[in-house]
């Protein structure tokens, strides 16, 4: 515990040193962060506008590398012609070309943008003037926060009324969006394009007992109770020998062997999983929601609407007990990783703090330089934190794979909540909010009676940390998303270095997929940051609005012209999970309001 405190202590501003005086709450820090982020974003943005019409393989692969029905209309070569072009595309075309998952994701981003646009205007007209006219005589950005209002002032009722109004406004939007999602999902499930696919009426059954796996007639009898009956049952078999022969050099001989093996499937060992194809789609969905066996774990995992390309075949044969044990182990690893990441993130953030760097001889020139101090305090810690968090999705994805998850779509859906929890704890509560928490803890040791008073003064001071992180992701993060730096290099290097066969060349030309499991929790985290500080420091609202506005515009282009997820077709199942994370943000914000008001009442 001491290690955590010491590592995170570097995040706490120091107020008693002249040379290394903390500037995290100064206007200089904020302006330096704002100017640098906007400047870098503009350079990247202009670079994209110049390269876009010249590098179609990177910035418009969907115009030629997907089937014709899903290709968007080409955009002219003008520098900014893509902006009005993507905004004019109707919603129906987005659903047709990119799918319901994409449309609901874009709709969630647009909804959060609209919510914060209204919240920003409302806060500027109500609580911001109250904060500015406060009598606590705070300086810098703190003068715009709730901390500048006297705890005995009746003007605090304005903050309570404002928060009640935005909670009602947010919940009204959420209910409306859920209604739209329900109608669209029912439409998608019953649409001829969905129903006509074999996967729409097929379920993947795992942990099938040997007695049923070896007798397909019993499996048919089991599932024939559902509406429409059974069309066909496929029990998965051990095909390792057939794959090895497929990879052999003598293609003609292998083809004859494959044809012969296909006619003699009984020679292959049956596995404990099966694909059951129903005559009607409703039968598949009813089977997926039915308890099929009274024995624990037996056929307990039934997945509807499966895509063969989405199935992780190597995980189908993991025994239910092994899968359960693996689940406990990976959960324990995730919790341990969360705590370990706390120390790592705090230590790295502490290392790049101005106070720490200025103690080294090589960085003594930082002392007394307010401009450079502002740049370091406003940009570097947030940049280090963002880079550190970019590694996390790969680790969590590997853990879910080891756990035995049977489809890639399930891995992405399960990662949404794990990554959101991880980011909420390590980015929001520990790294960004830790300065206030530890200031309160340190000062309350000598004066325990002042804990409540410290809450009302220290919590608003974390607003600058929130601002710098949102600024980083809003400008540089959005610019990074649209310029596609890594894919830009890979799309030209991989074909030349590694694509030696026509099939590999064709694969190298395919549009890349979107990292849903990493993007959705990050946007939910920004919503949490903005909403929880919407009444404490209303200036945050404007930059959160800019964040969602920029990403909405960029994502519309990316999903229409760049991203293609042929195996990700869940019918918008990620949307309800995103809504749950938004509700978590609202709940945490309500706790903040309660704590702040208790502190104000106690002090007043």
C-alpha positions as CSV (number, residue, x, y, z in Angstrom):
1,X,0.0,0.0,0.0
2,X,2.9,2.4,0.8
3,X,4.2,1.8,-2.7
4,X,0.9,2.9,-4.2
5,X,0.8,6.0,-2.1
6,X,4.4,6.9,-2.8
7,X,4.0,6.2,-6.6
8,X,0.8,8.2,-6.8
9,X,2.1,11.0,-4.6
10,X,3.9,12.3,-7.6
11,X,0.6,13.3,-9.0
12,X,-0.2,15.6,-6.1
13,X,0.6,19.2,-6.8
14,X,3.1,20.9,-4.6
15,X,2.4,24.4,-3.4
16,X,5.5,25.3,-1.4
17,X,8.2,25.3,-4.1
18,X,8.8,28.4,-6.1
19,X,10.9,26.8,-8.9
20,X,8.7,23.8,-9.4
21,X,5.4,25.3,-8.4
22,X,2.5,23.2,-9.8
23,X,0.7,24.7,-12.8
24,X,-1.9,22.1,-13.3
25,X,-4.7,24.5,-12.4
26,X,-3.3,27.5,-14.1
27,X,-4.5,29.1,-17.3
28,X,-1.0,28.7,-18.7
29,X,-1.2,24.9,-18.4
30,X,-4.7,24.8,-20.0
31,X,-3.8,27.1,-22.9
32,X,-0.6,25.3,-23.6
33,X,-2.4,22.0,-23.7
34,X,-5.1,23.5,-25.9
35,X,-2.8,25.1,-28.4
36,X,-0.5,22.1,-28.7
37,X,-3.4,19.6,-29.2
38,X,-5.1,21.8,-31.8
39,X,-1.9,22.5,-33.6
40,X,-0.9,18.8,-33.9
41,X,-4.5,17.9,-34.8
42,X,-4.6,20.4,-37.6
43,X,-1.3,19.2,-39.1
44,X,-2.6,15.6,-39.0
45,X,-6.0,16.6,-40.4
46,X,-4.5,18.6,-43.3
47,X,-2.2,15.7,-44.0
48,X,-5.2,13.4,-44.3
49,X,-7.0,15.8,-46.6
50,X,-4.0,15.9,-48.9
51,X,-3.4,12.1,-48.9
52,X,-7.0,11.0,-49.0
53,X,-7.6,11.3,-52.8
54,X,-4.1,9.9,-53.5
55,X,-4.1,6.8,-51.3
56,X,-7.4,5.0,-52.0
57,X,-6.0,1.7,-50.6
58,X,-5.8,3.3,-47.1
59,X,-8.5,5.9,-47.1
60,X,-11.2,4.5,-49.3
61,X,-10.8,0.7,-49.7
62,X,-14.5,0.2,-49.4
63,X,-15.0,1.9,-52.8
64,X,-13.6,-1.2,-54.5
65,X,-12.8,-4.0,-52.1
66,X,-16.3,-4.9,-50.9
67,X,-19.3,-6.2,-52.8
68,X,-21.1,-3.6,-55.0
69,X,-24.2,-3.3,-52.8
70,X,-22.1,-2.1,-49.9
71,X,-19.9,0.4,-51.8
72,X,-20.4,4.1,-51.0
73,X,-20.5,6.8,-53.5
74,X,-17.0,8.1,-54.4
75,X,-16.0,11.5,-53.0
76,X,-14.5,14.2,-55.2
77,X,-10.8,15.0,-54.8
78,X,-11.3,18.4,-53.1
79,X,-9.5,18.8,-49.8
80,X,-12.6,19.2,-47.7
81,X,-15.2,17.7,-50.0
82,X,-15.5,14.6,-47.9
83,X,-17.1,16.5,-45.0
84,X,-20.4,17.5,-46.6
85,X,-20.4,14.2,-48.6
86,X,-20.5,12.0,-45.4
87,X,-22.9,14.2,-43.6
88,X,-25.4,13.9,-46.6
89,X,-25.5,10.1,-46.5
90,X,-28.9,9.1,-45.1
91,X,-29.2,6.7,-42.2
92,X,-30.8,4.0,-44.4
93,X,-27.7,3.9,-46.6
94,X,-25.4,3.5,-43.5
95,X,-27.5,0.5,-42.3
96,X,-27.4,-1.1,-45.8
97,X,-23.7,-0.5,-46.4
98,X,-22.2,-0.9,-42.9
99,X,-24.8,-2.8,-40.9
100,X,-27.0,-2.1,-37.8
101,X,-24.0,-2.4,-35.4
102,X,-22.3,0.5,-37.1
103,X,-25.5,2.6,-37.3
104,X,-26.3,2.2,-33.6
105,X,-22.7,3.0,-32.7
106,X,-22.8,6.2,-34.7
107,X,-26.2,7.0,-33.2
108,X,-24.8,6.7,-29.7
109,X,-22.0,9.1,-30.5
110,X,-24.4,11.5,-32.0
111,X,-26.7,11.2,-29.0
112,X,-23.9,12.0,-26.6
113,X,-22.9,15.0,-28.8
114,X,-26.4,16.4,-28.7
115,X,-26.7,15.8,-25.0
116,X,-23.5,17.7,-24.2
117,X,-24.4,20.5,-26.7
118,X,-27.5,21.2,-24.7
119,X,-25.7,20.7,-21.4
120,X,-22.9,23.1,-22.5
121,X,-25.4,25.9,-23.4
122,X,-27.5,25.3,-20.3
123,X,-24.4,25.4,-18.0
124,X,-23.1,28.6,-19.7
125,X,-26.4,30.3,-19.1
126,X,-27.0,29.1,-15.5
127,X,-24.2,27.8,-13.3
128,X,-21.2,29.4,-15.0
129,X,-22.2,33.0,-14.2
130,X,-22.8,31.9,-10.6
131,X,-19.4,30.3,-10.3
132,X,-17.7,33.4,-11.8
133,X,-19.4,35.7,-9.4
134,X,-18.5,33.5,-6.4
135,X,-16.9,35.1,-3.4
136,X,-14.3,32.4,-2.6
137,X,-11.7,34.4,-4.6
138,X,-10.2,31.5,-6.4
139,X,-7.9,32.1,-9.4
140,X,-7.3,30.6,-12.8
141,X,-9.6,27.9,-14.0
142,X,-10.8,27.3,-10.4
143,X,-12.6,30.6,-10.6
144,X,-15.0,29.0,-13.1
145,X,-15.7,26.0,-10.9
146,X,-18.3,25.3,-8.2
147,X,-15.5,25.6,-5.6
148,X,-15.6,29.4,-6.1
149,X,-19.2,29.6,-4.6
150,X,-19.6,30.3,-0.9
151,X,-21.0,27.2,0.8
152,X,-23.4,29.4,2.6
153,X,-24.8,30.9,-0.6
154,X,-28.3,30.1,-1.8
155,X,-26.9,30.2,-5.3
156,X,-26.0,26.5,-4.8
157,X,-29.6,25.7,-5.5
158,X,-28.9,26.7,-9.1
159,X,-26.4,23.8,-9.4
160,X,-28.9,21.3,-7.9
161,X,-31.6,22.5,-10.3
162,X,-29.2,22.3,-13.2
163,X,-28.1,18.8,-12.4
164,X,-31.6,17.6,-11.9
165,X,-32.5,19.0,-15.3
166,X,-29.6,17.4,-17.2
167,X,-30.3,14.1,-15.5
168,X,-33.9,14.2,-16.8
169,X,-32.7,15.3,-20.2
170,X,-30.2,12.5,-20.4
171,X,-32.6,9.8,-19.3
172,X,-35.2,11.1,-21.7
173,X,-32.7,10.7,-24.6
174,X,-31.7,7.3,-23.4
175,X,-35.3,6.0,-23.2
176,X,-35.9,7.4,-26.7
177,X,-32.8,5.8,-28.1
178,X,-33.7,2.4,-26.6
179,X,-37.1,2.5,-28.2
180,X,-35.6,3.2,-31.6
181,X,-33.0,0.4,-31.0
182,X,-35.8,-2.1,-30.1
183,X,-37.7,-1.3,-33.3
184,X,-34.6,-1.4,-35.5
185,X,-33.4,-4.7,-34.0
186,X,-36.8,-6.3,-34.6
187,X,-36.7,-4.9,-38.2
188,X,-33.1,-6.3,-38.6
189,X,-34.0,-9.7,-37.3
190,X,-37.0,-10.1,-39.6
191,X,-35.4,-8.5,-42.7
192,X,-35.2,-10.8,-45.7
193,X,-31.4,-10.2,-46.0
194,X,-31.0,-11.5,-42.4
195,X,-33.5,-14.3,-42.6
196,X,-32.1,-15.6,-45.8
197,X,-28.7,-16.3,-44.2
198,X,-28.2,-19.8,-42.9
199,X,-26.7,-18.4,-39.7
200,X,-29.9,-16.6,-38.8
201,X,-31.7,-19.9,-38.1
202,X,-28.6,-21.8,-36.7
203,X,-27.4,-22.1,-33.1
204,X,-24.0,-23.2,-31.9
205,X,-24.3,-25.6,-29.0
206,X,-21.3,-26.2,-26.8
207,X,-20.7,-28.8,-24.1
208,X,-22.9,-31.5,-25.8
209,X,-22.8,-34.7,-23.8
210,X,-21.1,-37.7,-25.6
211,X,-24.3,-39.6,-25.5
212,X,-26.0,-37.0,-27.7
213,X,-23.0,-36.1,-29.8
214,X,-22.7,-39.8,-30.9
215,X,-26.4,-40.0,-31.7
216,X,-27.6,-37.2,-34.1
217,X,-31.2,-38.6,-34.0
218,X,-31.4,-37.8,-30.3
219,X,-30.2,-34.3,-30.9
220,X,-32.8,-33.9,-33.6
221,X,-35.5,-35.1,-31.2
222,X,-34.3,-32.7,-28.5
223,X,-34.5,-29.6,-30.8
224,X,-37.6,-30.7,-32.8
225,X,-39.9,-29.3,-30.1
226,X,-39.2,-25.8,-31.3
227,X,-41.3,-24.1,-33.9
228,X,-40.6,-25.2,-37.5
229,X,-38.5,-28.2,-36.5
230,X,-34.9,-29.1,-37.5
231,X,-33.5,-28.7,-41.0
232,X,-30.1,-30.3,-40.3
233,X,-27.7,-31.1,-37.4
234,X,-23.9,-30.8,-37.8
235,X,-21.8,-32.4,-35.0
236,X,-18.3,-31.0,-35.1
237,X,-15.6,-33.6,-35.7
238,X,-11.8,-33.9,-35.2
239,X,-10.4,-32.8,-38.6
240,X,-6.7,-32.3,-37.8
241,X,-5.5,-34.9,-40.2
242,X,-7.7,-33.4,-43.0
243,X,-6.3,-29.9,-42.4
244,X,-2.7,-31.2,-42.4
245,X,-3.3,-32.9,-45.7
246,X,-4.9,-29.8,-47.1
247,X,-1.6,-27.9,-46.4
248,X,0.5,-30.5,-48.1
249,X,2.3,-29.8,-51.3
250,X,0.5,-32.3,-53.6
251,X,-2.7,-30.3,-54.2
252,X,-4.4,-32.8,-56.6
253,X,-3.7,-35.7,-54.2
254,X,-5.0,-33.6,-51.3
255,X,-8.2,-32.8,-53.2
256,X,-8.9,-36.5,-53.8
257,X,-8.3,-37.2,-50.1
258,X,-10.6,-34.4,-49.0
259,X,-13.4,-35.6,-51.3
260,X,-13.0,-39.1,-50.0
261,X,-12.9,-38.0,-46.4
262,X,-16.0,-35.9,-46.9
263,X,-17.9,-39.0,-47.9
264,X,-16.6,-40.9,-44.9
265,X,-17.2,-38.6,-42.0
266,X,-17.8,-41.5,-39.6
267,X,-14.1,-42.1,-39.5
268,X,-13.6,-38.7,-37.7
269,X,-14.1,-38.4,-34.0
270,X,-17.2,-36.6,-32.9
271,X,-16.6,-33.5,-30.7
272,X,-18.8,-32.1,-27.9
273,X,-20.3,-29.2,-30.0
274,X,-22.8,-29.0,-32.7
275,X,-24.4,-26.6,-35.2
276,X,-28.2,-27.0,-35.3
277,X,-30.0,-25.5,-38.2
278,X,-33.7,-24.8,-37.8
279,X,-36.4,-24.4,-40.4
280,X,-37.6,-21.2,-38.9
281,X,-35.6,-18.3,-37.3
282,X,-37.9,-18.2,-34.2
283,X,-36.9,-21.8,-33.4
284,X,-33.2,-20.8,-33.2
285,X,-33.9,-17.9,-30.9
286,X,-36.2,-19.9,-28.6
287,X,-33.5,-22.7,-28.4
288,X,-30.9,-20.1,-27.4
289,X,-33.0,-19.0,-24.4
290,X,-34.1,-22.5,-23.2
291,X,-32.5,-24.7,-20.5
292,X,-31.8,-27.8,-22.6
293,X,-30.4,-30.1,-19.9
294,X,-30.8,-30.5,-16.2
295,X,-27.2,-31.4,-15.6
296,X,-24.8,-28.5,-14.7
297,X,-23.1,-26.8,-17.6
298,X,-24.4,-29.4,-20.1
299,X,-25.4,-27.6,-23.3
300,X,-25.5,-24.4,-21.1
301,X,-24.0,-22.3,-23.9
302,X,-26.2,-21.8,-26.9
303,X,-25.4,-19.0,-29.4
304,X,-27.9,-17.9,-32.0
305,X,-27.0,-16.3,-35.3
306,X,-23.6,-17.8,-35.7
307,X,-21.1,-17.1,-38.5
308,X,-18.6,-19.8,-39.2
309,X,-15.9,-17.2,-39.7
310,X,-16.7,-15.8,-36.3
311,X,-16.3,-19.1,-34.4
312,X,-13.1,-19.9,-32.5
313,X,-13.1,-23.6,-33.4
314,X,-10.2,-24.4,-31.0
315,X,-12.2,-23.3,-28.0
316,X,-15.3,-25.5,-28.7
317,X,-13.8,-28.6,-27.2
318,X,-12.9,-27.1,-23.8
319,X,-14.7,-28.9,-21.1
320,X,-17.3,-26.9,-19.1
321,X,-15.4,-27.4,-15.9
322,X,-12.2,-26.3,-17.5
323,X,-13.9,-23.3,-19.0
324,X,-15.3,-22.4,-15.5
325,X,-11.9,-22.7,-13.8
326,X,-10.3,-20.7,-16.6
327,X,-13.0,-18.0,-16.1
328,X,-12.1,-17.7,-12.4
329,X,-8.4,-17.6,-13.2
330,X,-8.7,-15.0,-15.9
331,X,-11.0,-12.9,-13.7
332,X,-8.4,-13.0,-10.9
333,X,-5.7,-12.0,-13.4
334,X,-7.8,-9.1,-14.5
335,X,-8.3,-7.9,-11.0
336,X,-4.6,-8.3,-10.3
337,X,-3.8,-6.6,-13.5
338,X,-6.0,-3.7,-12.5
339,X,-4.2,-3.2,-9.2
340,X,-0.8,-3.7,-10.9
341,X,-1.7,-1.2,-13.6
342,X,-2.6,1.3,-10.8
343,X,1.0,1.2,-9.6
344,X,2.5,1.4,-13.1
345,X,0.2,4.2,-14.3
346,X,0.8,6.2,-11.1
347,X,4.6,5.7,-11.3
348,X,4.8,6.7,-14.9
349,X,2.6,9.7,-14.4
350,X,4.7,10.7,-11.4
351,X,7.9,10.3,-13.3
352,X,6.8,12.8,-16.0
353,X,5.4,15.3,-13.6
354,X,7.3,18.6,-13.7
355,X,8.2,18.4,-10.1
356,X,9.9,15.1,-10.5
357,X,11.7,16.0,-13.7
358,X,13.0,19.3,-12.3
359,X,14.9,17.4,-9.6
360,X,17.2,15.9,-12.2
361,X,20.2,17.8,-13.3
362,X,19.4,17.3,-17.0
363,X,16.0,19.0,-16.5
364,X,17.0,21.9,-14.2
365,X,16.2,24.3,-17.1
366,X,12.5,23.6,-16.4
367,X,12.7,25.5,-13.2
368,X,11.0,28.9,-13.4
369,X,10.0,28.5,-17.0
370,X,6.2,29.0,-16.8
371,X,5.6,28.3,-20.5
372,X,7.5,25.0,-20.6
373,X,6.1,24.0,-17.2
374,X,2.6,24.5,-18.6
375,X,3.4,22.4,-21.7
376,X,4.7,19.5,-19.6
377,X,2.0,19.7,-17.0
378,X,-0.8,19.9,-19.6
379,X,0.4,17.5,-22.3
380,X,3.0,14.9,-21.2
381,X,1.1,13.1,-18.3
382,X,-2.0,12.7,-20.4
383,X,0.0,11.5,-23.4
384,X,1.8,8.9,-21.2
385,X,-1.5,7.7,-19.8
386,X,-3.1,7.4,-23.2
387,X,-0.2,5.4,-24.6
388,X,-0.2,3.1,-21.6
389,X,-3.9,2.4,-21.9
390,X,-3.6,1.6,-25.6
391,X,-1.8,-1.7,-24.7
392,X,-4.6,-2.9,-22.4
393,X,-7.2,-4.2,-25.0
394,X,-4.7,-6.7,-26.4
395,X,-4.1,-8.2,-22.9
396,X,-7.8,-8.4,-22.1
397,X,-8.6,-10.0,-25.5
398,X,-5.9,-12.6,-24.9
399,X,-7.4,-13.4,-21.4
400,X,-10.9,-13.9,-22.8
401,X,-9.5,-16.1,-25.6
402,X,-7.7,-18.3,-23.0
403,X,-10.9,-18.4,-20.9
404,X,-12.5,-20.4,-23.8
405,X,-14.9,-17.9,-25.3
406,X,-16.4,-19.6,-28.4
407,X,-16.8,-16.6,-30.8
408,X,-14.9,-13.5,-31.6
409,X,-18.0,-11.4,-31.3
410,X,-18.5,-12.6,-27.7
411,X,-14.9,-11.6,-26.9
412,X,-15.6,-8.1,-28.2
413,X,-18.9,-7.8,-26.3
414,X,-17.4,-9.2,-23.1
415,X,-14.5,-6.8,-23.3
416,X,-16.8,-3.8,-23.3
417,X,-17.5,-4.0,-19.6
418,X,-14.1,-5.2,-18.5
419,X,-12.3,-2.4,-20.3
420,X,-14.8,0.2,-19.1
421,X,-14.3,-1.0,-15.5
422,X,-10.5,-0.9,-15.9
423,X,-10.5,2.6,-17.4
424,X,-12.9,4.0,-14.9
425,X,-10.7,2.7,-12.1
426,X,-7.2,3.4,-13.4
427,X,-7.7,6.4,-15.7
428,X,-10.5,8.2,-13.9
429,X,-10.4,7.4,-10.2
430,X,-6.7,6.6,-9.7
431,X,-4.7,8.7,-12.1
432,X,-6.8,11.8,-12.9
433,X,-8.8,12.0,-9.6
434,X,-5.9,10.8,-7.4
435,X,-4.5,14.3,-6.8
436,X,-7.7,15.4,-5.0
437,X,-8.1,12.1,-3.2
438,X,-4.5,12.1,-1.8
439,X,-4.6,15.8,-1.0
440,X,-7.7,15.1,1.1
441,X,-6.1,12.1,2.7
442,X,-2.8,13.8,3.5
443,X,-4.4,17.0,4.9
444,X,-7.1,15.1,6.9
445,X,-4.5,13.1,8.8
446,X,-3.6,16.1,10.9
447,X,-7.1,17.6,10.9
448,X,-9.7,14.8,10.5
449,X,-12.5,17.2,11.1
450,X,-11.8,19.0,7.8
451,X,-12.4,16.0,5.5
452,X,-15.8,17.3,4.4
453,X,-14.4,20.8,3.9
454,X,-11.5,19.5,1.8
455,X,-13.9,17.6,-0.5
456,X,-15.6,20.8,-1.6
457,X,-12.2,22.6,-2.2
458,X,-10.1,19.8,-3.6
459,X,-12.5,17.9,-5.9
460,X,-13.1,20.9,-8.3
461,X,-9.3,21.2,-8.7
462,X,-9.2,17.9,-10.6
463,X,-11.1,19.6,-13.4
464,X,-7.9,20.6,-15.2
465,X,-6.7,17.0,-15.3
466,X,-10.1,16.0,-16.9
467,X,-9.7,18.8,-19.4
468,X,-6.2,17.9,-20.5
469,X,-7.2,14.3,-21.0
470,X,-10.3,15.2,-23.0
471,X,-8.3,17.6,-25.0
472,X,-5.7,15.0,-25.9
473,X,-8.3,12.5,-27.1
474,X,-10.6,15.1,-28.7
475,X,-8.0,16.6,-31.0
476,X,-4.9,14.3,-31.3
477,X,-7.0,11.1,-30.7
478,X,-9.5,12.1,-33.4
479,X,-6.8,13.1,-35.8
480,X,-5.0,9.8,-35.2
481,X,-8.2,7.9,-35.9
482,X,-8.7,9.5,-39.3
483,X,-5.1,9.6,-40.5
484,X,-4.6,5.8,-39.9
485,X,-0.9,6.0,-39.4
486,X,-0.1,2.3,-38.7
487,X,-2.5,1.0,-41.5
488,X,-1.0,3.6,-43.8
489,X,2.4,2.0,-43.4
490,X,1.1,-1.6,-43.3
491,X,-1.0,-1.3,-46.4
492,X,2.1,-0.6,-48.5
493,X,4.7,-2.6,-46.6
494,X,2.9,-5.8,-46.0
495,X,2.0,-6.5,-49.7
496,X,5.6,-5.8,-50.8
497,X,7.3,-7.8,-48.0
498,X,5.0,-10.7,-47.1
499,X,2.2,-11.1,-49.8
500,X,3.9,-13.7,-52.1
501,X,0.7,-15.4,-53.4
502,X,-2.4,-14.1,-55.1
503,X,-4.5,-15.1,-52.0
504,X,-2.2,-13.2,-49.7
505,X,-2.2,-10.2,-52.0
506,X,-6.1,-10.3,-52.0
507,X,-6.1,-10.5,-48.2
508,X,-3.8,-7.5,-47.9
509,X,-6.2,-5.4,-50.0
510,X,-9.2,-6.2,-47.7
511,X,-10.4,-3.2,-45.6
512,X,-9.5,-3.4,-41.9
513,X,-12.0,-4.1,-39.1
514,X,-12.9,-1.7,-36.4
515,X,-11.8,-2.2,-32.8
516,X,-15.2,-2.0,-31.2
517,X,-14.1,-3.4,-27.8
518,X,-11.6,-0.6,-27.3
519,X,-13.6,2.3,-28.8
520,X,-16.9,2.0,-27.0
521,X,-15.5,1.9,-23.4
522,X,-13.3,4.9,-24.2
523,X,-16.2,7.0,-25.3
524,X,-18.2,5.9,-22.3
525,X,-15.3,7.0,-20.1
526,X,-15.3,10.5,-21.7
527,X,-19.0,10.7,-21.0
528,X,-18.4,9.8,-17.4
529,X,-15.7,12.4,-17.1
530,X,-17.9,15.1,-18.7
531,X,-21.1,14.3,-16.9
532,X,-19.6,14.0,-13.4
533,X,-17.9,17.4,-13.8
534,X,-20.8,19.0,-15.7
535,X,-22.0,20.9,-12.6
536,X,-18.6,21.2,-10.9
537,X,-16.6,22.7,-13.7
538,X,-18.9,23.6,-16.6
539,X,-16.1,24.4,-19.0
540,X,-15.5,20.7,-19.3
541,X,-18.9,20.4,-21.0
542,X,-17.8,22.3,-24.1
543,X,-14.7,20.2,-24.8
544,X,-16.6,16.9,-24.3
545,X,-19.1,18.3,-26.8
546,X,-16.3,19.0,-29.2
547,X,-14.9,15.5,-28.6
548,X,-18.1,13.7,-29.6
549,X,-18.7,16.1,-32.5
550,X,-15.3,15.4,-34.0
551,X,-15.5,11.6,-33.6
552,X,-19.0,11.5,-35.0
553,X,-17.9,13.2,-38.2
554,X,-14.7,11.1,-38.5
555,X,-16.5,7.8,-37.7
556,X,-19.1,8.5,-40.4
557,X,-16.3,8.7,-43.0
558,X,-14.4,5.7,-41.5
559,X,-17.3,3.4,-41.5
560,X,-18.5,4.4,-45.0
561,X,-15.1,4.3,-46.7
562,X,-12.5,2.4,-44.5
563,X,-13.8,-0.1,-42.0
564,X,-15.4,-3.4,-43.0
565,X,-16.4,-5.9,-40.3
566,X,-17.9,-8.8,-42.3
567,X,-17.9,-11.1,-39.2
568,X,-19.3,-8.5,-36.8
569,X,-23.0,-8.6,-37.3
570,X,-24.7,-8.8,-33.9
571,X,-27.7,-6.6,-34.8
572,X,-26.5,-3.8,-32.5
573,X,-26.0,-5.9,-29.3
574,X,-23.2,-3.5,-28.3
575,X,-25.6,-0.6,-28.0
576,X,-27.4,-1.8,-24.8
577,X,-24.0,-2.3,-23.2
578,X,-23.0,1.2,-24.2
579,X,-26.2,2.5,-22.6
580,X,-25.4,0.7,-19.4
581,X,-22.0,2.4,-19.2
582,X,-23.7,5.7,-19.8
583,X,-26.0,5.0,-16.9
584,X,-23.1,4.1,-14.7
585,X,-21.7,7.6,-15.5
586,X,-24.9,9.2,-14.4
587,X,-25.0,7.2,-11.2
588,X,-21.4,8.2,-10.3
589,X,-22.3,11.8,-11.0
590,X,-25.2,11.6,-8.6
591,X,-22.9,10.4,-5.9
592,X,-20.6,13.3,-6.7
593,X,-23.4,15.8,-6.3
594,X,-24.4,14.3,-3.0
595,X,-20.9,14.5,-1.7
596,X,-20.4,18.0,-2.9
597,X,-23.7,19.2,-1.4
598,X,-23.0,17.5,1.9
599,X,-19.6,19.2,2.0
600,X,-21.1,22.5,1.2
601,X,-23.9,22.2,3.8
602,X,-21.4,21.1,6.4
603,X,-19.1,24.0,5.7
604,X,-22.0,26.5,5.6
